[in-house]
Amino acid sequence: MILTRLSTLLRERQRATLAELARGVDASPEALQPMLATLERKGRIRHLGAGSRCSSGCCKCDPATLDVYEWIADAAAD
């Protein structure tokens, strides 16, 4: 199941961009967004947003490369 693979990947990496997660589970960023929202509602991950924008100012960067998610479930158990 993709949700399990997604959880495992994020738990192992601790932080990853939406694009990295999509590549890691072989799914589109759009397909992952509802799953990430579910994990966030359950308190397992935190959406850190789009960190810092690139410095070029051209606005051509793929938003999925800037959107960052962080695994927090293990920290909440401490």
PyMOL Python script that loads the backbone (N, CA, C, O; Angstrom):
from pymol import cmd

cmd.read_pdbstr("""\
ATOM      1  N   MET A   1       0.844  -1.179   0.000  1.00  0.00           N
ATOM      2  CA  MET A   1       0.000   0.000   0.000  1.00  0.00           C
ATOM      3  C   MET A   1       0.894   1.249   0.000  1.00  0.00           C
ATOM      4  O   MET A   1       1.913   1.297   0.689  1.00  0.00           O
ATOM      5  N   ILE A   2       0.505   2.224  -0.760  1.00  0.00           N
ATOM      6  CA  ILE A   2       1.322   3.429  -0.910  1.00  0.00           C
ATOM      7  C   ILE A   2       1.427   4.194   0.411  1.00  0.00           C
ATOM      8  O   ILE A   2       2.490   4.734   0.716  1.00  0.00           O
ATOM      9  N   LEU A   3       0.368   4.252   1.187  1.00  0.00           N
ATOM     10  CA  LEU A   3       0.400   5.003   2.443  1.00  0.00           C
ATOM     11  C   LEU A   3       1.449   4.424   3.395  1.00  0.00           C
ATOM     12  O   LEU A   3       2.153   5.174   4.070  1.00  0.00           O
ATOM     13  N   THR A   4       1.554   3.111   3.451  1.00  0.00           N
ATOM     14  CA  THR A   4       2.561   2.462   4.292  1.00  0.00           C
ATOM     15  C   THR A   4       3.960   2.764   3.787  1.00  0.00           C
ATOM     16  O   THR A   4       4.849   3.086   4.574  1.00  0.00           O
ATOM     17  N   ARG A   5       4.164   2.661   2.476  1.00  0.00           N
ATOM     18  CA  ARG A   5       5.474   2.969   1.895  1.00  0.00           C
ATOM     19  C   ARG A   5       5.841   4.425   2.131  1.00  0.00           C
ATOM     20  O   ARG A   5       6.993   4.742   2.425  1.00  0.00           O
ATOM     21  N   LEU A   6       4.870   5.300   2.005  1.00  0.00           N
ATOM     22  CA  LEU A   6       5.087   6.727   2.223  1.00  0.00           C
ATOM     23  C   LEU A   6       5.494   6.989   3.677  1.00  0.00           C
ATOM     24  O   LEU A   6       6.433   7.742   3.934  1.00  0.00           O
ATOM     25  N   SER A   7       4.794   6.375   4.611  1.00  0.00           N
ATOM     26  CA  SER A   7       5.122   6.527   6.034  1.00  0.00           C
ATOM     27  C   SER A   7       6.527   6.022   6.332  1.00  0.00           C
ATOM     28  O   SER A   7       7.296   6.682   7.031  1.00  0.00           O
ATOM     29  N   THR A   8       6.856   4.860   5.805  1.00  0.00           N
ATOM     30  CA  THR A   8       8.177   4.271   6.031  1.00  0.00           C
ATOM     31  C   THR A   8       9.273   5.163   5.468  1.00  0.00           C
ATOM     32  O   THR A   8      10.284   5.403   6.127  1.00  0.00           O
ATOM     33  N   LEU A   9       9.075   5.646   4.266  1.00  0.00           N
ATOM     34  CA  LEU A   9      10.064   6.508   3.620  1.00  0.00           C
ATOM     35  C   LEU A   9      10.295   7.786   4.423  1.00  0.00           C
ATOM     36  O   LEU A   9      11.438   8.187   4.645  1.00  0.00           O
ATOM     37  N   LEU A  10       9.231   8.411   4.850  1.00  0.00           N
ATOM     38  CA  LEU A  10       9.368   9.660   5.597  1.00  0.00           C
ATOM     39  C   LEU A  10       9.952   9.408   6.988  1.00  0.00           C
ATOM     40  O   LEU A  10      10.722  10.224   7.494  1.00  0.00           O
ATOM     41  N   ARG A  11       9.593   8.292   7.601  1.00  0.00           N
ATOM     42  CA  ARG A  11      10.161   7.945   8.906  1.00  0.00           C
ATOM     43  C   ARG A  11      11.676   7.751   8.790  1.00  0.00           C
ATOM     44  O   ARG A  11      12.428   8.182   9.663  1.00  0.00           O
ATOM     45  N   GLU A  12      12.116   7.106   7.718  1.00  0.00           N
ATOM     46  CA  GLU A  12      13.544   6.858   7.513  1.00  0.00           C
ATOM     47  C   GLU A  12      14.312   8.143   7.211  1.00  0.00           C
ATOM     48  O   GLU A  12      15.425   8.333   7.702  1.00  0.00           O
ATOM     49  N   ARG A  13      13.732   9.007   6.418  1.00  0.00           N
ATOM     50  CA  ARG A  13      14.427  10.239   6.008  1.00  0.00           C
ATOM     51  C   ARG A  13      14.248  11.387   6.988  1.00  0.00           C
ATOM     52  O   ARG A  13      15.062  12.311   7.016  1.00  0.00           O
ATOM     53  N   GLN A  14      13.204  11.340   7.784  1.00  0.00           N
ATOM     54  CA  GLN A  14      12.831  12.396   8.731  1.00  0.00           C
ATOM     55  C   GLN A  14      12.269  13.640   8.044  1.00  0.00           C
ATOM     56  O   GLN A  14      11.250  14.169   8.487  1.00  0.00           O
ATOM     57  N   ARG A  15      12.897  14.115   6.987  1.00  0.00           N
ATOM     58  CA  ARG A  15      12.390  15.249   6.199  1.00  0.00           C
ATOM     59  C   ARG A  15      12.591  14.952   4.727  1.00  0.00           C
ATOM     60  O   ARG A  15      13.603  14.376   4.327  1.00  0.00           O
ATOM     61  N   ALA A  16      11.610  15.355   3.925  1.00  0.00           N
ATOM     62  CA  ALA A  16      11.724  15.162   2.478  1.00  0.00           C
ATOM     63  C   ALA A  16      10.778  16.115   1.766  1.00  0.00           C
ATOM     64  O   ALA A  16       9.753  16.525   2.309  1.00  0.00           O
ATOM     65  N   THR A  17      11.145  16.455   0.544  1.00  0.00           N
ATOM     66  CA  THR A  17      10.258  17.286  -0.270  1.00  0.00           C
ATOM     67  C   THR A  17       9.176  16.408  -0.876  1.00  0.00           C
ATOM     68  O   THR A  17       9.300  15.184  -0.920  1.00  0.00           O
ATOM     69  N   LEU A  18       8.134  17.039  -1.333  1.00  0.00           N
ATOM     70  CA  LEU A  18       7.051  16.318  -1.994  1.00  0.00           C
ATOM     71  C   LEU A  18       7.581  15.575  -3.213  1.00  0.00           C
ATOM     72  O   LEU A  18       7.174  14.442  -3.473  1.00  0.00           O
ATOM     73  N   ALA A  19       8.480  16.198  -3.960  1.00  0.00           N
ATOM     74  CA  ALA A  19       9.050  15.554  -5.146  1.00  0.00           C
ATOM     75  C   ALA A  19       9.861  14.317  -4.767  1.00  0.00           C
ATOM     76  O   ALA A  19       9.776  13.297  -5.450  1.00  0.00           O
ATOM     77  N   GLU A  20      10.649  14.390  -3.685  1.00  0.00           N
ATOM     78  CA  GLU A  20      11.434  13.236  -3.238  1.00  0.00           C
ATOM     79  C   GLU A  20      10.523  12.090  -2.818  1.00  0.00           C
ATOM     80  O   GLU A  20      10.788  10.930  -3.134  1.00  0.00           O
ATOM     81  N   LEU A  21       9.452  12.418  -2.109  1.00  0.00           N
ATOM     82  CA  LEU A  21       8.503  11.394  -1.685  1.00  0.00           C
ATOM     83  C   LEU A  21       7.819  10.751  -2.884  1.00  0.00           C
ATOM     84  O   LEU A  21       7.635   9.535  -2.921  1.00  0.00           O
ATOM     85  N   ALA A  22       7.447  11.565  -3.857  1.00  0.00           N
ATOM     86  CA  ALA A  22       6.788  11.044  -5.056  1.00  0.00           C
ATOM     87  C   ALA A  22       7.706  10.071  -5.793  1.00  0.00           C
ATOM     88  O   ALA A  22       7.267   9.005  -6.226  1.00  0.00           O
ATOM     89  N   ARG A  23       8.975  10.439  -5.934  1.00  0.00           N
ATOM     90  CA  ARG A  23       9.939   9.530  -6.575  1.00  0.00           C
ATOM     91  C   ARG A  23      10.130   8.264  -5.749  1.00  0.00           C
ATOM     92  O   ARG A  23      10.242   7.168  -6.298  1.00  0.00           O
ATOM     93  N   GLY A  24      10.166   8.418  -4.440  1.00  0.00           N
ATOM     94  CA  GLY A  24      10.416   7.286  -3.553  1.00  0.00           C
ATOM     95  C   GLY A  24       9.328   6.235  -3.554  1.00  0.00           C
ATOM     96  O   GLY A  24       9.608   5.056  -3.337  1.00  0.00           O
ATOM     97  N   VAL A  25       8.092   6.639  -3.796  1.00  0.00           N
ATOM     98  CA  VAL A  25       6.985   5.676  -3.815  1.00  0.00           C
ATOM     99  C   VAL A  25       6.410   5.492  -5.215  1.00  0.00           C
ATOM    100  O   VAL A  25       5.404   4.807  -5.399  1.00  0.00           O
ATOM    101  N   ASP A  26       7.057   6.107  -6.195  1.00  0.00           N
ATOM    102  CA  ASP A  26       6.656   5.992  -7.599  1.00  0.00           C
ATOM    103  C   ASP A  26       5.196   6.402  -7.813  1.00  0.00           C
ATOM    104  O   ASP A  26       4.384   5.645  -8.345  1.00  0.00           O
ATOM    105  N   ALA A  27       4.897   7.622  -7.379  1.00  0.00           N
ATOM    106  CA  ALA A  27       3.549   8.175  -7.543  1.00  0.00           C
ATOM    107  C   ALA A  27       3.676   9.663  -7.853  1.00  0.00           C
ATOM    108  O   ALA A  27       4.729  10.262  -7.630  1.00  0.00           O
ATOM    109  N   SER A  28       2.622  10.245  -8.357  1.00  0.00           N
ATOM    110  CA  SER A  28       2.658  11.676  -8.667  1.00  0.00           C
ATOM    111  C   SER A  28       2.502  12.487  -7.379  1.00  0.00           C
ATOM    112  O   SER A  28       1.873  12.025  -6.427  1.00  0.00           O
ATOM    113  N   PRO A  29       3.070  13.687  -7.348  1.00  0.00           N
ATOM    114  CA  PRO A  29       2.886  14.543  -6.173  1.00  0.00           C
ATOM    115  C   PRO A  29       1.407  14.798  -5.871  1.00  0.00           C
ATOM    116  O   PRO A  29       1.008  14.864  -4.709  1.00  0.00           O
ATOM    117  N   GLU A  30       0.611  14.937  -6.908  1.00  0.00           N
ATOM    118  CA  GLU A  30      -0.825  15.181  -6.722  1.00  0.00           C
ATOM    119  C   GLU A  30      -1.502  14.003  -6.030  1.00  0.00           C
ATOM    120  O   GLU A  30      -2.406  14.199  -5.219  1.00  0.00           O
ATOM    121  N   ALA A  31      -1.074  12.781  -6.344  1.00  0.00           N
ATOM    122  CA  ALA A  31      -1.661  11.593  -5.723  1.00  0.00           C
ATOM    123  C   ALA A  31      -1.270  11.483  -4.249  1.00  0.00           C
ATOM    124  O   ALA A  31      -2.025  10.935  -3.446  1.00  0.00           O
ATOM    125  N   LEU A  32      -0.103  11.998  -3.896  1.00  0.00           N
ATOM    126  CA  LEU A  32       0.375  11.902  -2.516  1.00  0.00           C
ATOM    127  C   LEU A  32      -0.252  12.931  -1.586  1.00  0.00           C
ATOM    128  O   LEU A  32      -0.343  12.692  -0.382  1.00  0.00           O
ATOM    129  N   GLN A  33      -0.677  14.044  -2.107  1.00  0.00           N
ATOM    130  CA  GLN A  33      -1.171  15.120  -1.242  1.00  0.00           C
ATOM    131  C   GLN A  33      -2.306  14.694  -0.308  1.00  0.00           C
ATOM    132  O   GLN A  33      -2.259  15.049   0.870  1.00  0.00           O
ATOM    133  N   PRO A  34      -3.326  13.951  -0.763  1.00  0.00           N
ATOM    134  CA  PRO A  34      -4.362  13.509   0.182  1.00  0.00           C
ATOM    135  C   PRO A  34      -3.820  12.546   1.237  1.00  0.00           C
ATOM    136  O   PRO A  34      -4.268  12.568   2.384  1.00  0.00           O
ATOM    137  N   MET A  35      -2.860  11.704   0.858  1.00  0.00           N
ATOM    138  CA  MET A  35      -2.266  10.773   1.822  1.00  0.00           C
ATOM    139  C   MET A  35      -1.446  11.523   2.865  1.00  0.00           C
ATOM    140  O   MET A  35      -1.485  11.196   4.051  1.00  0.00           O
ATOM    141  N   LEU A  36      -0.710  12.523   2.416  1.00  0.00           N
ATOM    142  CA  LEU A  36       0.070  13.338   3.342  1.00  0.00           C
ATOM    143  C   LEU A  36      -0.849  14.115   4.277  1.00  0.00           C
ATOM    144  O   LEU A  36      -0.534  14.297   5.453  1.00  0.00           O
ATOM    145  N   ALA A  37      -1.977  14.571   3.760  1.00  0.00           N
ATOM    146  CA  ALA A  37      -2.955  15.277   4.597  1.00  0.00           C
ATOM    147  C   ALA A  37      -3.505  14.342   5.676  1.00  0.00           C
ATOM    148  O   ALA A  37      -3.720  14.764   6.812  1.00  0.00           O
ATOM    149  N   THR A  38      -3.731  13.083   5.326  1.00  0.00           N
ATOM    150  CA  THR A  38      -4.200  12.093   6.294  1.00  0.00           C
ATOM    151  C   THR A  38      -3.165  11.878   7.389  1.00  0.00           C
ATOM    152  O   THR A  38      -3.502  11.868   8.573  1.00  0.00           O
ATOM    153  N   LEU A  39      -1.899  11.707   6.995  1.00  0.00           N
ATOM    154  CA  LEU A  39      -0.829  11.515   7.979  1.00  0.00           C
ATOM    155  C   LEU A  39      -0.671  12.745   8.870  1.00  0.00           C
ATOM    156  O   LEU A  39      -0.363  12.626  10.056  1.00  0.00           O
ATOM    157  N   GLU A  40      -0.880  13.912   8.299  1.00  0.00           N
ATOM    158  CA  GLU A  40      -0.785  15.146   9.086  1.00  0.00           C
ATOM    159  C   GLU A  40      -1.931  15.230  10.097  1.00  0.00           C
ATOM    160  O   GLU A  40      -1.717  15.608  11.249  1.00  0.00           O
ATOM    161  N   ARG A  41      -3.141  14.880   9.670  1.00  0.00           N
ATOM    162  CA  ARG A  41      -4.299  14.883  10.581  1.00  0.00           C
ATOM    163  C   ARG A  41      -4.093  13.911  11.738  1.00  0.00           C
ATOM    164  O   ARG A  41      -4.519  14.174  12.862  1.00  0.00           O
ATOM    165  N   LYS A  42      -3.435  12.780  11.455  1.00  0.00           N
ATOM    166  CA  LYS A  42      -3.190  11.769  12.484  1.00  0.00           C
ATOM    167  C   LYS A  42      -2.020  12.135  13.393  1.00  0.00           C
ATOM    168  O   LYS A  42      -1.729  11.416  14.348  1.00  0.00           O
ATOM    169  N   GLY A  43      -1.350  13.243  13.104  1.00  0.00           N
ATOM    170  CA  GLY A  43      -0.250  13.690  13.940  1.00  0.00           C
ATOM    171  C   GLY A  43       1.061  12.968  13.698  1.00  0.00           C
ATOM    172  O   GLY A  43       1.938  12.978  14.561  1.00  0.00           O
ATOM    173  N   ARG A  44       1.209  12.346  12.549  1.00  0.00           N
ATOM    174  CA  ARG A  44       2.441  11.611  12.246  1.00  0.00           C
ATOM    175  C   ARG A  44       3.469  12.449  11.505  1.00  0.00           C
ATOM    176  O   ARG A  44       4.671  12.209  11.614  1.00  0.00           O
ATOM    177  N   ILE A  45       2.990  13.434  10.752  1.00  0.00           N
ATOM    178  CA  ILE A  45       3.906  14.290  10.000  1.00  0.00           C
ATOM    179  C   ILE A  45       3.514  15.746  10.195  1.00  0.00           C
ATOM    180  O   ILE A  45       2.426  16.069  10.673  1.00  0.00           O
ATOM    181  N   ARG A  46       4.433  16.603   9.809  1.00  0.00           N
ATOM    182  CA  ARG A  46       4.170  18.042   9.838  1.00  0.00           C
ATOM    183  C   ARG A  46       4.537  18.594   8.464  1.00  0.00           C
ATOM    184  O   ARG A  46       5.589  18.273   7.912  1.00  0.00           O
ATOM    185  N   HIS A  47       3.663  19.421   7.928  1.00  0.00           N
ATOM    186  CA  HIS A  47       3.935  20.086   6.655  1.00  0.00           C
ATOM    187  C   HIS A  47       4.687  21.366   6.969  1.00  0.00           C
ATOM    188  O   HIS A  47       4.160  22.264   7.625  1.00  0.00           O
ATOM    189  N   LEU A  48       5.922  21.442   6.497  1.00  0.00           N
ATOM    190  CA  LEU A  48       6.745  22.612   6.781  1.00  0.00           C
ATOM    191  C   LEU A  48       6.588  23.683   5.722  1.00  0.00           C
ATOM    192  O   LEU A  48       7.177  24.759   5.823  1.00  0.00           O
ATOM    193  N   GLY A  49       5.804  23.391   4.718  1.00  0.00           N
ATOM    194  CA  GLY A  49       5.584  24.376   3.666  1.00  0.00           C
ATOM    195  C   GLY A  49       6.732  24.424   2.688  1.00  0.00           C
ATOM    196  O   GLY A  49       7.494  23.469   2.541  1.00  0.00           O
ATOM    197  N   ALA A  50       6.835  25.528   2.040  1.00  0.00           N
ATOM    198  CA  ALA A  50       7.808  25.677   0.962  1.00  0.00           C
ATOM    199  C   ALA A  50       9.066  26.368   1.439  1.00  0.00           C
ATOM    200  O   ALA A  50       9.542  27.299   0.791  1.00  0.00           O
ATOM    201  N   GLY A  51       9.605  25.934   2.547  1.00  0.00           N
ATOM    202  CA  GLY A  51      10.882  26.424   3.059  1.00  0.00           C
ATOM    203  C   GLY A  51      11.298  27.762   2.494  1.00  0.00           C
ATOM    204  O   GLY A  51      10.678  28.787   2.778  1.00  0.00           O
ATOM    205  N   SER A  52      12.315  27.753   1.719  1.00  0.00           N
ATOM    206  CA  SER A  52      12.761  28.995   1.089  1.00  0.00           C
ATOM    207  C   SER A  52      12.668  28.844  -0.417  1.00  0.00           C
ATOM    208  O   SER A  52      13.011  27.804  -0.979  1.00  0.00           O
ATOM    209  N   ARG A  53      12.221  29.851  -1.025  1.00  0.00           N
ATOM    210  CA  ARG A  53      12.141  29.856  -2.487  1.00  0.00           C
ATOM    211  C   ARG A  53      13.546  29.973  -3.053  1.00  0.00           C
ATOM    212  O   ARG A  53      14.449  30.470  -2.379  1.00  0.00           O
ATOM    213  N   CYS A  54      13.733  29.527  -4.263  1.00  0.00           N
ATOM    214  CA  CYS A  54      15.053  29.676  -4.875  1.00  0.00           C
ATOM    215  C   CYS A  54      15.343  31.164  -5.071  1.00  0.00           C
ATOM    216  O   CYS A  54      14.432  31.991  -5.044  1.00  0.00           O
ATOM    217  N   SER A  55      16.574  31.481  -5.262  1.00  0.00           N
ATOM    218  CA  SER A  55      16.960  32.892  -5.297  1.00  0.00           C
ATOM    219  C   SER A  55      16.857  33.536  -6.670  1.00  0.00           C
ATOM    220  O   SER A  55      17.079  34.739  -6.806  1.00  0.00           O
ATOM    221  N   SER A  56      16.523  32.752  -7.692  1.00  0.00           N
ATOM    222  CA  SER A  56      16.512  33.330  -9.037  1.00  0.00           C
ATOM    223  C   SER A  56      15.329  34.263  -9.273  1.00  0.00           C
ATOM    224  O   SER A  56      15.429  35.203 -10.061  1.00  0.00           O
ATOM    225  N   GLY A  57      14.208  34.009  -8.595  1.00  0.00           N
ATOM    226  CA  GLY A  57      13.048  34.875  -8.746  1.00  0.00           C
ATOM    227  C   GLY A  57      12.277  34.675 -10.037  1.00  0.00           C
ATOM    228  O   GLY A  57      11.407  35.482 -10.367  1.00  0.00           O
ATOM    229  N   CYS A  58      12.581  33.611 -10.776  1.00  0.00           N
ATOM    230  CA  CYS A  58      11.920  33.407 -12.065  1.00  0.00           C
ATOM    231  C   CYS A  58      10.539  32.764 -11.921  1.00  0.00           C
ATOM    232  O   CYS A  58       9.752  32.783 -12.867  1.00  0.00           O
ATOM    233  N   CYS A  59      10.236  32.193 -10.750  1.00  0.00           N
ATOM    234  CA  CYS A  59       8.949  31.527 -10.478  1.00  0.00           C
ATOM    235  C   CYS A  59       8.724  30.298 -11.344  1.00  0.00           C
ATOM    236  O   CYS A  59       7.576  29.908 -11.558  1.00  0.00           O
ATOM    237  N   LYS A  60       9.782  29.678 -11.847  1.00  0.00           N
ATOM    238  CA  LYS A  60       9.635  28.489 -12.677  1.00  0.00           C
ATOM    239  C   LYS A  60       9.924  27.201 -11.914  1.00  0.00           C
ATOM    240  O   LYS A  60       9.818  26.114 -12.482  1.00  0.00           O
ATOM    241  N   CYS A  61      10.285  27.306 -10.643  1.00  0.00           N
ATOM    242  CA  CYS A  61      10.572  26.111  -9.855  1.00  0.00           C
ATOM    243  C   CYS A  61       9.290  25.310  -9.644  1.00  0.00           C
ATOM    244  O   CYS A  61       8.219  25.869  -9.408  1.00  0.00           O
ATOM    245  N   ASP A  62       9.424  23.999  -9.735  1.00  0.00           N
ATOM    246  CA  ASP A  62       8.305  23.112  -9.455  1.00  0.00           C
ATOM    247  C   ASP A  62       7.984  23.208  -7.964  1.00  0.00           C
ATOM    248  O   ASP A  62       8.862  22.957  -7.139  1.00  0.00           O
ATOM    249  N   PRO A  63       6.756  23.563  -7.595  1.00  0.00           N
ATOM    250  CA  PRO A  63       6.413  23.681  -6.173  1.00  0.00           C
ATOM    251  C   PRO A  63       6.676  22.401  -5.388  1.00  0.00           C
ATOM    252  O   PRO A  63       6.943  22.464  -4.188  1.00  0.00           O
ATOM    253  N   ALA A  64       6.606  21.246  -6.037  1.00  0.00           N
ATOM    254  CA  ALA A  64       6.842  19.977  -5.354  1.00  0.00           C
ATOM    255  C   ALA A  64       8.285  19.853  -4.875  1.00  0.00           C
ATOM    256  O   ALA A  64       8.565  19.090  -3.951  1.00  0.00           O
ATOM    257  N   THR A  65       9.203  20.594  -5.493  1.00  0.00           N
ATOM    258  CA  THR A  65      10.597  20.533  -5.058  1.00  0.00           C
ATOM    259  C   THR A  65      10.849  21.447  -3.866  1.00  0.00           C
ATOM    260  O   THR A  65      11.918  21.389  -3.259  1.00  0.00           O
ATOM    261  N   LEU A  66       9.890  22.279  -3.527  1.00  0.00           N
ATOM    262  CA  LEU A  66      10.048  23.225  -2.428  1.00  0.00           C
ATOM    263  C   LEU A  66       9.174  22.891  -1.223  1.00  0.00           C
ATOM    264  O   LEU A  66       9.412  23.407  -0.131  1.00  0.00           O
ATOM    265  N   ASP A  67       8.170  22.041  -1.403  1.00  0.00           N
ATOM    266  CA  ASP A  67       7.239  21.659  -0.344  1.00  0.00           C
ATOM    267  C   ASP A  67       7.880  20.580   0.526  1.00  0.00           C
ATOM    268  O   ASP A  67       8.212  19.509   0.018  1.00  0.00           O
ATOM    269  N   VAL A  68       8.063  20.832   1.822  1.00  0.00           N
ATOM    270  CA  VAL A  68       8.785  19.920   2.708  1.00  0.00           C
ATOM    271  C   VAL A  68       7.844  19.329   3.758  1.00  0.00           C
ATOM    272  O   VAL A  68       6.990  20.022   4.311  1.00  0.00           O
ATOM    273  N   TYR A  69       8.024  18.027   4.018  1.00  0.00           N
ATOM    274  CA  TYR A  69       7.275  17.319   5.052  1.00  0.00           C
ATOM    275  C   TYR A  69       8.262  16.709   6.035  1.00  0.00           C
ATOM    276  O   TYR A  69       9.363  16.310   5.658  1.00  0.00           O
ATOM    277  N   GLU A  70       7.854  16.640   7.313  1.00  0.00           N
ATOM    278  CA  GLU A  70       8.728  16.128   8.369  1.00  0.00           C
ATOM    279  C   GLU A  70       7.988  15.073   9.180  1.00  0.00           C
ATOM    280  O   GLU A  70       6.819  15.261   9.517  1.00  0.00           O
ATOM    281  N   TRP A  71       8.659  13.961   9.499  1.00  0.00           N
ATOM    282  CA  TRP A  71       8.096  12.901  10.326  1.00  0.00           C
ATOM    283  C   TRP A  71       8.171  13.332  11.786  1.00  0.00           C
ATOM    284  O   TRP A  71       9.245  13.714  12.250  1.00  0.00           O
ATOM    285  N   ILE A  72       7.062  13.281  12.525  1.00  0.00           N
ATOM    286  CA  ILE A  72       7.068  13.703  13.927  1.00  0.00           C
ATOM    287  C   ILE A  72       6.454  12.672  14.863  1.00  0.00           C
ATOM    288  O   ILE A  72       6.472  12.880  16.076  1.00  0.00           O
ATOM    289  N   ALA A  73       5.916  11.579  14.360  1.00  0.00           N
ATOM    290  CA  ALA A  73       5.204  10.612  15.196  1.00  0.00           C
ATOM    291  C   ALA A  73       6.092  10.048  16.293  1.00  0.00           C
ATOM    292  O   ALA A  73       5.641   9.897  17.428  1.00  0.00           O
ATOM    293  N   ASP A  74       7.348   9.733  15.982  1.00  0.00           N
ATOM    294  CA  ASP A  74       8.247   9.172  16.987  1.00  0.00           C
ATOM    295  C   ASP A  74       8.557  10.189  18.077  1.00  0.00           C
ATOM    296  O   ASP A  74       8.685   9.827  19.246  1.00  0.00           O
ATOM    297  N   ALA A  75       8.675  11.447  17.705  1.00  0.00           N
ATOM    298  CA  ALA A  75       8.953  12.506  18.674  1.00  0.00           C
ATOM    299  C   ALA A  75       7.765  12.699  19.613  1.00  0.00           C
ATOM    300  O   ALA A  75       7.943  12.999  20.794  1.00  0.00           O
ATOM    301  N   ALA A  76       6.558  12.526  19.089  1.00  0.00           N
ATOM    302  CA  ALA A  76       5.351  12.701  19.901  1.00  0.00           C
ATOM    303  C   ALA A  76       5.226  11.596  20.947  1.00  0.00           C
ATOM    304  O   ALA A  76       4.617  11.803  21.997  1.00  0.00           O
ATOM    305  N   ALA A  77       5.802  10.420  20.668  1.00  0.00           N
ATOM    306  CA  ALA A  77       5.716   9.292  21.588  1.00  0.00           C
ATOM    307  C   ALA A  77       6.677   9.437  22.764  1.00  0.00           C
ATOM    308  O   ALA A  77       6.498   8.782  23.790  1.00  0.00           O
ATOM    309  N   ASP A  78       7.687  10.283  22.627  1.00  0.00           N
ATOM    310  CA  ASP A  78       8.699  10.457  23.694  1.00  0.00           C
ATOM    311  C   ASP A  78       8.147  11.159  24.903  1.00  0.00           C
ATOM    312  O   ASP A  78       8.870  11.377  25.874  1.00  0.00           O
TER     313      ASP A  78
END
""", "prot")
cmd.dss("prot")
cmd.show_as("cartoon", "prot")
cmd.util.cbc("prot")
cmd.orient("prot")
